Amino acid sequence: MSESETHKSVPNCATGRPTHAGWPTLRAARNALLVASVLFFGQLFGPVFGPVFGPVFGPVFGAVFGPVFGAVFGAVAMAAADGADPAAKRRAEAIATEAKLLFQQKEFAQAAERFMEAYTLANRPTLIYNAARSYEEAGNIEKALALYRAYHALPDVNQAGRADADSRIERLGKIIDAKKQAEQAVRAAQEAQERERLAKIAAAKDQEAKDRAAAEAKERQAKDLEAKVRLAKAAEDAKRAAPRPFPTLAASTTAGMTLVSASLYGFALSEAAAAKALEAKLHNSSDGNAYFEHVSRATAMRNAAIATGVLATGCAAWLVWELFAERSGPAAPTTTIIRHGLNRSATDPDIDVTIGLQSFGVGVRF
């Protein structure tokens, strides 16, 4: 990574010690730690060695070994402050150089990982900054933002570095906010599409249930109609199979009417014979009156015999129909007018015969 690719406070991300403004303060603190270690351990070891080596040699050993131990402790502290395990430092520099090459080859994700590995060995702020830059170039905005914020929080970053980190933090924060808003918009659109899909599925199921209910209702109606037809047919069959009481009545009526008709006709013939016998003996008015009475009775008897004969004929027809006709259903009654003779007189009657299903009627009009 060239100087133009990093902050101006990082002259070389792979080698060299960072030249932030805070480093003189860190060196002064480190020197003060060395002096304090010498003084502290010099005062500590004097009383410790006194009882062992006596009042003469105890302070001498304390004055010698206390500062020596303090110097050693201070050197270790200074080495720790410098990041100073030489092997770890060289390893960190090698890893940082490798990370720089990866960055130049646009292997940004691997470069960021190597910069962070180097930071664990050297603890240099520039390595965090370079890792953040690498993650930013790799498109991992969240990790880049987190590292910029960590870099900004370090105490030994100068004002220019903080300002650069602030600008990058603000810009990346806006990018993340816009990304979140876009993701929320996409999620909202997907949820709306899912709700619409579920609503369509529910509507289709509802329509399917309605169609199924309509089909079931139609099927029930068809079954009900079929049952009604079947019951009607069964009733008709039972009606046809039922015994008929009318043939006996028709036969009795026919016989009775025939007997009455024959009797009336016989009386008519008797009256006609009596009238004919008086016709040769008409000598006075009483004979004429008797003659006309016989003629009137003969005529009346004849007409009654004819009417009764017609009734007997109708009853006979009824009997034949009851015996041989198949009752398939109700039929409209029919009426037949029977007139007697061609040369009928004004006293001859009109006879109306009405025949219906299991019914019979006769009317006589004079």
KEKE-3310 file (N, C-alpha, C; in steps of 0.2 Angstrom, whole numbers, plus 5000, padded with zeros to 4 digits):
npx = (5004:5004:5010:5000:4989:4986:4984:4992:4999:5005:5018:5024:5017:5022:5035:5046:5044:5029:5026:5017:5011:5010:5020:5033:5028:5025:5038:5044:5036:5039:5053:5052:5046:5056:5066:5058:5057:5070:5072:5062:5063:5076:5074:5066:5073:5083:5079:5075:5087:5094:5091:5096:5110:5115:5118:5128:5132:5119:5112:5121:5120:5107:5107:5114:5108:5094:5093:5098:5089:5077:5081:5082:5068:5062:5068:5062:5049:5050:5053:5041:5033:5038:5034:5041:5047:5059:5058:5044:5042:5048:5041:5029:5032:5034:5022:5014:5020:5017:5003:5002:5006:4996:4985:4989:4987:4974:4967:4958:4951:4959:4970:4966:4964:4977:4983:4977:4981:4995:4993:4990:5003:5011:5004:5001:4993:4992:4991:4978:4971:4975:4969:4956:4954:4956:4946:4935:4938:4935:4922:4916:4908:4903:4913:4924:4919:4918:4932:4937:4932:4937:4951:4950:4947:4959:4973:4985:4983:4985:4978:4975:4974:4962:4953:4952:4948:4935:4928:4928:4921:4908:4904:4904:4894:4883:4882:4879:4867:4859:4860:4853:4840:4837:4837:4827:4816:4816:4813:4800:4793:4794:4787:4775:4772:4771:4760:4750:4751:4747:4734:4728:4729:4720:4708:4707:4705:4693:4684:4685:4679:4666:4662:4662:4652:4641:4641:4638:4626:4618:4619:4612:4599:4597:4597:4586:4575:4576:4572:4559:4553:4554:4547:4534:4532:4532:4521:4511:4512:4508:4495:4490:4492:4482:4467:4452:4437:4426:4422:4413:4402:4399:4395:4383:4375:4373:4366:4355:4349:4347:4337:4327:4324:4319:4308:4301:4299:4291:4279:4276:4273:4262:4253:4252:4246:4233:4228:4227:4217:4206:4205:4196:4184:4179:4167:4161:4165:4171:4177:4187:4195:4200:4207:4217:4224:4230:4238:4247:4253:4259:4268:4276:4281:4288:4298:4305:4310:4318:4328:4332:4338:4348:4356:4359:4367:4378:4382:4387:4397:4405:4408:4416:4427:4432:4436:4446:4453:4469:4474:4482:4483:4475:4460:4452:4434:4422:4408:4393:4379:4364:4351:4335:4329:4324:4313:4308:4297:4291:4291:4301:4316:4333:4347:4361:4377:4390:4407:4420:4437:4435:4422:4405:4392:4374:4363:4346:4336:4321)
npy = (4994:5011:5027:5036:5029:5027:5035:5051:5051:5038:5033:5021:5006:4994:4993:5001:5013:5020:5038:5046:5060:5057:5049:5055:5058:5045:5039:5047:5044:5030:5031:5037:5027:5018:5025:5026:5012:5009:5017:5012:4998:4999:5005:4995:4983:4986:4985:4972:4964:4968:4961:4949:4950:4957:4973:4980:4974:4972:4985:4987:4976:4978:4991:4988:4976:4980:4992:4985:4975:4983:4990:4979:4976:4988:4988:4977:4982:4993:4986:4980:4991:4995:4986:4974:4962:4955:4945:4944:4957:4957:4947:4953:4964:4956:4950:4962:4967:4957:4958:4971:4968:4960:4969:4977:4969:4968:4959:4961:4957:4946:4954:4962:4953:4949:4961:4963:4952:4955:4966:4960:4956:4968:4979:4992:5007:5010:4998:4994:5004:5002:4989:4992:5000:4990:4981:4990:4992:4979:4979:4975:4984:4985:4979:4987:4999:4997:4995:5007:5015:5009:5013:5027:5028:5025:5031:5037:5042:5055:5072:5074:5060:5057:5065:5061:5048:5051:5057:5046:5037:5044:5044:5030:5026:5033:5025:5012:5015:5019:5006:4998:5004:5002:4988:4986:4991:4982:4971:4974:4975:4962:4956:4962:4956:4942:4943:4946:4935:4925:4930:4928:4914:4911:4917:4909:4896:4899:4902:4889:4882:4887:4884:4870:4868:4873:4863:4852:4856:4856:4843:4837:4842:4836:4823:4823:4826:4815:4806:4810:4807:4794:4790:4795:4786:4774:4776:4777:4764:4757:4761:4756:4743:4741:4733:4734:4741:4744:4736:4726:4734:4741:4730:4726:4737:4738:4726:4728:4740:4735:4726:4734:4742:4733:4729:4741:4743:4732:4736:4747:4741:4734:4744:4750:4740:4739:4752:4750:4741:4748:4757:4752:4753:4765:4775:4784:4799:4795:4783:4788:4796:4786:4779:4789:4790:4777:4778:4788:4783:4772:4779:4786:4775:4769:4779:4780:4766:4766:4776:4770:4759:4765:4769:4756:4752:4761:4757:4745:4747:4754:4743:4735:4743:4745:4732:4729:4740:4749:4758:4772:4785:4800:4805:4816:4818:4812:4817:4810:4813:4806:4803:4798:4789:4794:4801:4808:4813:4829:4825:4816:4812:4819:4811:4812:4805:4803:4799:4795:4793:4780:4783:4787:4795:4799:4809:4814:4823:4831)
npz = (5000:4995:5000:4997:4998:5011:5027:5030:5041:5042:5037:5032:5031:5034:5039:5050:5064:5070:5068:5076:5085:5098:5102:5108:5121:5126:5126:5136:5147:5148:5151:5164:5170:5171:5179:5191:5194:5197:5209:5217:5219:5224:5237:5242:5243:5252:5266:5266:5264:5275:5288:5285:5280:5290:5299:5293:5280:5274:5270:5260:5250:5248:5242:5230:5223:5223:5214:5202:5200:5198:5187:5178:5178:5173:5160:5154:5155:5146:5135:5133:5131:5119:5110:5110:5108:5099:5089:5088:5083:5071:5064:5064:5055:5044:5041:5039:5028:5019:5019:5013:5000:4996:4997:4986:4976:4976:4984:4995:5006:5012:5014:5024:5035:5037:5041:5053:5060:5060:5069:5081:5085:5085:5089:5083:5079:5065:5059:5062:5056:5042:5041:5042:5030:5021:5023:5020:5006:5002:5003:5015:5024:5037:5046:5043:5047:5061:5064:5060:5070:5081:5079:5080:5093:5100:5110:5105:5093:5081:5078:5064:5060:5068:5062:5049:5052:5057:5046:5038:5046:5047:5033:5030:5039:5034:5022:5027:5034:5023:5016:5025:5025:5012:5013:5022:5014:5004:5011:5016:5004:5000:5011:5008:4996:5000:5009:5000:4992:5001:5003:4991:4990:5001:4996:4985:4991:4999:4988:4982:4993:4992:4980:4981:4991:4984:4974:4982:4987:4975:4972:4982:4980:4968:4972:4981:4972:4965:4975:4977:4965:4965:4976:4972:4961:4967:4975:4965:4959:4970:4970:4959:4961:4971:4977:4967:4971:4964:4952:4957:4962:4949:4942:4949:4949:4935:4933:4941:4934:4922:4925:4930:4919:4910:4917:4917:4903:4901:4908:4900:4888:4892:4895:4883:4876:4882:4879:4865:4865:4870:4859:4849:4855:4857:4862:4870:4880:4892:4889:4880:4888:4897:4887:4883:4895:4897:4885:4889:4901:4895:4887:4896:4903:4893:4890:4902:4903:4892:4897:4908:4902:4895:4906:4911:4901:4901:4914:4911:4902:4911:4920:4911:4909:4922:4924:4914:4910:4912:4926:4924:4928:4933:4923:4912:4914:4903:4893:4886:4876:4873:4862:4859:4846:4829:4825:4837:4850:4858:4871:4873:4882:4884:4887:4897:4899:4910:4911:4921:4930:4940:4942:4938:4930:4926:4918:4915:4904:4901)
capx = (5000:5008:5008:4994:4983:4985:4984:4999:5003:5007:5023:5025:5012:5025:5041:5047:5040:5024:5028:5012:5013:5010:5026:5037:5025:5025:5045:5045:5033:5043:5059:5050:5045:5063:5068:5054:5058:5076:5071:5057:5066:5082:5071:5062:5078:5088:5076:5075:5093:5097:5091:5100:5117:5118:5117:5133:5131:5112:5111:5126:5117:5100:5109:5117:5103:5088:5093:5099:5082:5073:5083:5079:5061:5061:5070:5056:5043:5052:5053:5034:5030:5040:5031:5048:5050:5062:5055:5037:5042:5050:5036:5023:5034:5034:5015:5012:5023:5013:4996:5003:5006:4989:4981:4990:4984:4966:4965:4957:4949:4965:4975:4963:4965:4984:4984:4974:4986:5001:4992:4991:5010:5014:4999:5002:4987:4992:4989:4971:4969:4975:4964:4949:4954:4956:4939:4931:4939:4932:4915:4913:4907:4902:4919:4928:4917:4920:4939:4939:4930:4943:4957:4948:4947:4966:4975:4991:4982:4985:4972:4974:4971:4956:4949:4951:4943:4929:4925:4926:4915:4902:4903:4902:4888:4878:4881:4876:4860:4856:4859:4848:4834:4836:4835:4820:4811:4815:4809:4793:4790:4793:4782:4768:4770:4769:4753:4746:4751:4743:4727:4726:4728:4714:4703:4705:4702:4686:4680:4684:4674:4659:4660:4661:4646:4636:4640:4635:4618:4615:4619:4607:4593:4595:4595:4579:4571:4575:4568:4552:4550:4554:4541:4528:4531:4530:4513:4507:4512:4504:4488:4488:4491:4477:4461:4447:4430:4421:4419:4407:4397:4397:4391:4377:4371:4371:4360:4349:4347:4344:4330:4322:4323:4315:4301:4297:4297:4285:4273:4274:4270:4255:4248:4250:4241:4227:4226:4225:4211:4201:4204:4191:4178:4178:4160:4160:4171:4175:4182:4193:4199:4204:4212:4223:4228:4234:4244:4252:4257:4264:4274:4280:4285:4293:4304:4309:4313:4324:4333:4335:4342:4354:4360:4362:4372:4383:4385:4390:4404:4410:4411:4421:4433:4435:4439:4451:4457:4474:4474:4488:4483:4468:4458:4446:4428:4419:4400:4390:4372:4360:4345:4331:4325:4325:4306:4307:4292:4294:4292:4307:4321:4340:4351:4369:4381:4397:4411:4427:4441:4432:4416:4400:4386:4369:4358:4340:4333:4315)
capy = (5000:5017:5032:5040:5025:5027:5042:5054:5049:5032:5033:5014:5002:4987:4993:5008:5015:5026:5044:5050:5065:5055:5045:5058:5057:5038:5038:5050:5039:5024:5033:5038:5020:5015:5028:5024:5005:5008:5019:5008:4992:5000:5006:4989:4977:4987:4982:4965:4961:4970:4956:4943:4951:4961:4980:4983:4972:4972:4990:4987:4972:4981:4996:4985:4972:4984:4995:4981:4972:4988:4991:4974:4976:4993:4986:4973:4986:4997:4982:4978:4997:4996:4980:4973:4955:4956:4940:4946:4963:4955:4943:4958:4967:4952:4950:4968:4967:4952:4962:4977:4965:4957:4975:4980:4964:4969:4954:4965:4953:4943:4959:4964:4948:4949:4967:4962:4947:4959:4970:4956:4955:4974:4984:4998:5009:5010:4992:4994:5009:4998:4984:4995:5002:4984:4979:4995:4991:4973:4979:4973:4990:4984:4978:4993:5005:4995:4996:5015:5018:5007:5017:5033:5028:5024:5037:5039:5044:5062:5075:5072:5054:5057:5069:5056:5042:5054:5057:5039:5034:5047:5041:5023:5026:5034:5020:5007:5017:5018:4999:4996:5007:4998:4981:4986:4992:4975:4966:4976:4973:4954:4954:4963:4951:4936:4944:4946:4928:4922:4932:4925:4907:4911:4918:4903:4891:4901:4900:4882:4879:4889:4879:4863:4869:4874:4857:4848:4858:4854:4835:4835:4844:4830:4817:4824:4826:4808:4802:4812:4804:4787:4789:4795:4780:4769:4777:4775:4757:4754:4763:4752:4736:4741:4730:4738:4739:4746:4731:4723:4739:4742:4724:4726:4742:4736:4721:4732:4745:4731:4723:4740:4744:4728:4730:4747:4742:4727:4740:4751:4737:4732:4750:4751:4735:4741:4758:4748:4737:4753:4761:4750:4754:4772:4777:4790:4803:4791:4778:4792:4798:4780:4778:4793:4788:4771:4780:4793:4779:4768:4783:4787:4769:4768:4783:4778:4760:4768:4779:4765:4755:4768:4768:4750:4752:4764:4753:4739:4750:4755:4737:4733:4748:4743:4725:4728:4746:4750:4765:4775:4792:4803:4807:4820:4815:4813:4817:4808:4815:4801:4805:4792:4789:4800:4804:4809:4819:4834:4822:4811:4815:4819:4808:4814:4800:4806:4793:4798:4788:4777:4787:4787:4799:4799:4814:4814:4830:4831)
capz = (5000:4995:5005:4994:4999:5018:5030:5030:5048:5042:5031:5029:5035:5035:5042:5053:5069:5068:5070:5079:5090:5105:5104:5113:5128:5128:5128:5143:5152:5148:5155:5171:5173:5172:5185:5197:5196:5201:5216:5221:5221:5229:5244:5244:5244:5258:5272:5265:5265:5281:5293:5282:5280:5295:5298:5288:5273:5272:5266:5254:5246:5245:5237:5224:5220:5222:5207:5197:5199:5195:5180:5173:5177:5169:5153:5152:5154:5140:5129:5132:5128:5112:5107:5109:5107:5092:5084:5086:5079:5064:5062:5062:5049:5038:5040:5037:5021:5015:5018:5008:4993:4995:4995:4980:4971:4976:4988:5001:5012:5014:5016:5031:5040:5038:5044:5060:5063:5062:5074:5087:5087:5086:5093:5080:5076:5058:5056:5062:5050:5036:5040:5040:5023:5017:5023:5016:4999:5001:5003:5021:5027:5045:5049:5041:5052:5068:5065:5060:5077:5086:5078:5082:5101:5102:5113:5102:5086:5081:5076:5057:5060:5070:5057:5043:5054:5058:5040:5035:5050:5044:5026:5030:5043:5029:5018:5031:5035:5016:5015:5030:5023:5006:5015:5025:5009:5000:5016:5016:4998:5000:5015:5005:4991:5004:5011:4994:4990:5006:5002:4985:4992:5005:4992:4981:4996:5000:4982:4982:4997:4990:4974:4984:4994:4979:4971:4986:4987:4969:4972:4987:4977:4963:4976:4984:4967:4963:4980:4976:4959:4967:4980:4968:4957:4972:4977:4959:4958:4975:4969:4953:4964:4976:4975:4965:4974:4959:4948:4960:4961:4943:4940:4953:4946:4928:4933:4943:4929:4917:4928:4930:4912:4907:4920:4914:4896:4901:4910:4895:4883:4895:4895:4876:4874:4885:4875:4859:4866:4870:4853:4845:4859:4859:4861:4874:4883:4897:4885:4877:4894:4898:4882:4884:4901:4895:4881:4893:4905:4891:4884:4901:4905:4888:4891:4908:4901:4888:4901:4913:4898:4894:4912:4911:4896:4904:4920:4908:4900:4917:4922:4907:4910:4928:4923:4909:4909:4917:4929:4923:4931:4932:4916:4913:4913:4896:4893:4880:4875:4870:4860:4857:4839:4824:4825:4844:4851:4863:4878:4873:4885:4882:4892:4898:4902:4911:4913:4924:4933:4945:4943:4933:4931:4921:4919:4910:4903:4897)
cpx = (5004:5006:5002:4988:4982:4985:4991:5003:5006:5012:5024:5021:5016:5031:5041:5042:5035:5027:5022:5015:5013:5016:5031:5034:5026:5032:5046:5042:5037:5050:5058:5048:5051:5066:5065:5055:5065:5075:5067:5060:5073:5080:5068:5068:5082:5085:5076:5081:5096:5097:5096:5108:5120:5117:5123:5132:5124:5111:5115:5122:5110:5102:5111:5111:5096:5088:5094:5092:5077:5075:5081:5072:5059:5063:5064:5050:5044:5051:5045:5031:5032:5037:5036:5051:5052:5059:5048:5037:5043:5044:5030:5025:5033:5026:5012:5014:5018:5006:4996:5002:4999:4984:4982:4988:4977:4963:4963:4955:4954:4970:4972:4965:4973:4986:4982:4979:4993:5000:4992:4998:5013:5010:5000:4995:4986:4989:4981:4968:4969:4970:4957:4949:4953:4949:4934:4932:4936:4925:4912:4913:4906:4909:4924:4926:4919:4928:4941:4937:4935:4949:4956:4949:4954:4969:4981:4989:4981:4978:4970:4971:4964:4951:4947:4947:4936:4925:4923:4921:4909:4900:4900:4895:4882:4876:4877:4868:4856:4855:4853:4841:4832:4833:4828:4815:4810:4811:4802:4790:4789:4788:4775:4767:4768:4762:4749:4745:4746:4735:4724:4724:4721:4708:4701:4702:4695:4682:4679:4679:4667:4657:4658:4654:4640:4635:4636:4627:4615:4614:4613:4600:4591:4593:4588:4574:4570:4571:4561:4549:4549:4548:4534:4527:4529:4523:4509:4507:4508:4497:4486:4487:4485:4471:4456:4440:4425:4418:4413:4401:4394:4393:4384:4372:4369:4365:4354:4345:4343:4337:4325:4320:4318:4308:4297:4295:4291:4279:4271:4271:4262:4250:4247:4245:4234:4224:4224:4218:4205:4200:4198:4184:4177:4171:4158:4166:4175:4180:4188:4198:4203:4209:4218:4227:4232:4240:4249:4256:4262:4270:4279:4285:4290:4299:4308:4313:4319:4330:4336:4340:4349:4359:4363:4368:4379:4387:4389:4397:4408:4412:4417:4428:4436:4439:4445:4456:4463:4474:4481:4488:4476:4467:4452:4440:4425:4411:4398:4382:4369:4353:4341:4327:4326:4318:4304:4302:4295:4294:4297:4312:4328:4343:4359:4372:4388:4401:4418:4431:4437:4425:4411:4394:4381:4364:4352:4337:4327:4314)
cpy = (5006:5022:5036:5035:5024:5035:5044:5053:5042:5031:5026:5009:4995:4988:5000:5009:5020:5032:5049:5055:5063:5051:5048:5057:5050:5037:5041:5046:5033:5025:5034:5032:5017:5018:5026:5017:5005:5011:5015:5002:4993:5001:4999:4984:4979:4984:4975:4961:4963:4965:4950:4944:4955:4969:4983:4981:4972:4978:4990:4983:4975:4987:4994:4981:4976:4987:4991:4978:4977:4990:4986:4974:4982:4992:4982:4977:4990:4993:4980:4985:4997:4990:4975:4967:4956:4951:4942:4952:4961:4951:4948:4962:4963:4951:4956:4969:4963:4955:4967:4974:4963:4963:4977:4975:4963:4963:4957:4962:4949:4948:4961:4959:4948:4955:4966:4957:4950:4963:4966:4955:4962:4979:4991:5001:5009:5004:4991:4998:5005:4992:4986:4997:4996:4981:4984:4993:4984:4973:4977:4980:4990:4983:4984:4999:5003:4996:5003:5017:5015:5011:5024:5034:5027:5031:5041:5041:5052:5065:5074:5065:5053:5060:5064:5050:5045:5054:5051:5036:5037:5044:5034:5022:5027:5028:5014:5009:5016:5011:4996:4998:5003:4991:4981:4987:4985:4971:4968:4974:4965:4952:4956:4958:4944:4937:4944:4939:4924:4924:4929:4917:4906:4912:4912:4897:4893:4900:4893:4879:4881:4885:4872:4863:4869:4867:4852:4849:4855:4846:4833:4837:4838:4824:4817:4823:4818:4804:4804:4808:4796:4785:4790:4789:4774:4770:4775:4768:4754:4755:4758:4745:4735:4737:4735:4736:4740:4741:4728:4728:4740:4736:4724:4731:4741:4731:4724:4736:4741:4728:4729:4742:4739:4728:4736:4746:4737:4731:4744:4747:4735:4738:4751:4746:4736:4747:4755:4744:4742:4757:4759:4751:4761:4774:4783:4793:4799:4786:4782:4794:4792:4778:4782:4792:4782:4773:4784:4788:4775:4772:4784:4781:4768:4772:4781:4771:4762:4772:4774:4760:4758:4768:4761:4749:4755:4761:4747:4741:4752:4749:4734:4737:4746:4736:4725:4734:4747:4757:4768:4782:4795:4806:4811:4817:4817:4813:4815:4810:4809:4803:4799:4793:4795:4804:4805:4814:4823:4831:4817:4815:4815:4816:4809:4808:4803:4800:4796:4792:4786:4781:4787:4791:4799:4805:4813:4820:4829:4837)
cpz = (5000:5000:5003:4996:5007:5021:5030:5036:5048:5036:5028:5034:5037:5039:5046:5059:5068:5071:5073:5084:5097:5107:5109:5120:5130:5130:5135:5148:5153:5152:5162:5174:5175:5179:5192:5199:5200:5208:5220:5224:5225:5236:5246:5247:5250:5264:5272:5267:5271:5286:5291:5283:5285:5294:5294:5281:5270:5267:5259:5248:5243:5240:5230:5220:5218:5215:5201:5195:5196:5188:5175:5172:5172:5161:5150:5150:5147:5134:5127:5129:5121:5108:5106:5108:5100:5087:5082:5082:5072:5061:5060:5056:5043:5036:5037:5029:5016:5014:5013:5001:4992:4993:4988:4974:4972:4980:4995:5007:5016:5017:5023:5036:5042:5042:5052:5063:5065:5068:5081:5090:5088:5089:5090:5077:5069:5055:5057:5057:5043:5035:5039:5033:5019:5017:5019:5008:4997:5001:5010:5025:5035:5048:5048:5046:5059:5069:5065:5067:5082:5085:5080:5090:5104:5105:5109:5095:5086:5078:5069:5056:5062:5065:5051:5045:5055:5051:5037:5039:5048:5038:5026:5034:5038:5025:5021:5032:5028:5015:5019:5027:5016:5008:5018:5019:5005:5005:5016:5010:4998:5005:5012:5000:4994:5006:5005:4991:4994:5005:4996:4987:4996:5001:4988:4985:4997:4994:4981:4986:4995:4984:4976:4987:4989:4975:4975:4987:4981:4969:4977:4984:4972:4967:4979:4978:4965:4968:4979:4971:4961:4971:4976:4964:4961:4974:4971:4958:4964:4974:4963:4956:4969:4973:4973:4967:4969:4955:4950:4960:4954:4940:4943:4950:4939:4928:4936:4938:4924:4919:4928:4923:4909:4910:4918:4907:4896:4903:4904:4889:4885:4894:4887:4873:4876:4881:4868:4859:4867:4864:4849:4849:4861:4857:4865:4877:4888:4894:4882:4883:4896:4893:4882:4890:4900:4890:4885:4897:4901:4888:4890:4903:4900:4889:4897:4907:4897:4892:4905:4908:4896:4900:4913:4907:4898:4910:4917:4906:4906:4920:4918:4908:4917:4928:4919:4908:4914:4919:4929:4926:4930:4925:4917:4911:4906:4897:4887:4881:4871:4868:4857:4850:4835:4824:4833:4845:4856:4870:4878:4877:4882:4888:4892:4902:4903:4914:4915:4927:4940:4947:4937:4935:4925:4923:4913:4910:4899:4894)
residu = (MET:SER:GLU:SER:GLU:THR:HIS:LYS:SER:VAL:PRO:ASN:CYS:ALA:THR:GLY:ARG:PRO:THR:HIS:ALA:GLY:TRP:PRO:THR:LEU:ARG:ALA:ALA:ARG:ASN:ALA:LEU:LEU:VAL:ALA:SER:VAL:LEU:PHE:PHE:GLY:GLN:LEU:PHE:GLY:PRO:VAL:PHE:GLY:PRO:VAL:PHE:GLY:PRO:VAL:PHE:GLY:PRO:VAL:PHE:GLY:ALA:VAL:PHE:GLY:PRO:VAL:PHE:GLY:ALA:VAL:PHE:GLY:ALA:VAL:ALA:MET:ALA:ALA:ALA:ASP:GLY:ALA:ASP:PRO:ALA:ALA:LYS:ARG:ARG:ALA:GLU:ALA:ILE:ALA:THR:GLU:ALA:LYS:LEU:LEU:PHE:GLN:GLN:LYS:GLU:PHE:ALA:GLN:ALA:ALA:GLU:ARG:PHE:MET:GLU:ALA:TYR:THR:LEU:ALA:ASN:ARG:PRO:THR:LEU:ILE:TYR:ASN:ALA:ALA:ARG:SER:TYR:GLU:GLU:ALA:GLY:ASN:ILE:GLU:LYS:ALA:LEU:ALA:LEU:TYR:ARG:ALA:TYR:HIS:ALA:LEU:PRO:ASP:VAL:ASN:GLN:ALA:GLY:ARG:ALA:ASP:ALA:ASP:SER:ARG:ILE:GLU:ARG:LEU:GLY:LYS:ILE:ILE:ASP:ALA:LYS:LYS:GLN:ALA:GLU:GLN:ALA:VAL:ARG:ALA:ALA:GLN:GLU:ALA:GLN:GLU:ARG:GLU:ARG:LEU:ALA:LYS:ILE:ALA:ALA:ALA:LYS:ASP:GLN:GLU:ALA:LYS:ASP:ARG:ALA:ALA:ALA:GLU:ALA:LYS:GLU:ARG:GLN:ALA:LYS:ASP:LEU:GLU:ALA:LYS:VAL:ARG:LEU:ALA:LYS:ALA:ALA:GLU:ASP:ALA:LYS:ARG:ALA:ALA:PRO:ARG:PRO:PHE:PRO:THR:LEU:ALA:ALA:SER:THR:THR:ALA:GLY:MET:THR:LEU:VAL:SER:ALA:SER:LEU:TYR:GLY:PHE:ALA:LEU:SER:GLU:ALA:ALA:ALA:ALA:LYS:ALA:LEU:GLU:ALA:LYS:LEU:HIS:ASN:SER:SER:ASP:GLY:ASN:ALA:TYR:PHE:GLU:HIS:VAL:SER:ARG:ALA:THR:ALA:MET:ARG:ASN:ALA:ALA:ILE:ALA:THR:GLY:VAL:LEU:ALA:THR:GLY:CYS:ALA:ALA:TRP:LEU:VAL:TRP:GLU:LEU:PHE:ALA:GLU:ARG:SER:GLY:PRO:ALA:ALA:PRO:THR:THR:THR:ILE:ILE:ARG:HIS:GLY:LEU:ASN:ARG:SER:ALA:THR:ASP:PRO:ASP:ILE:ASP:VAL:THR:ILE:GLY:LEU:GLN:SER:PHE:GLY:VAL:GLY:VAL:ARG:PHE)
# end
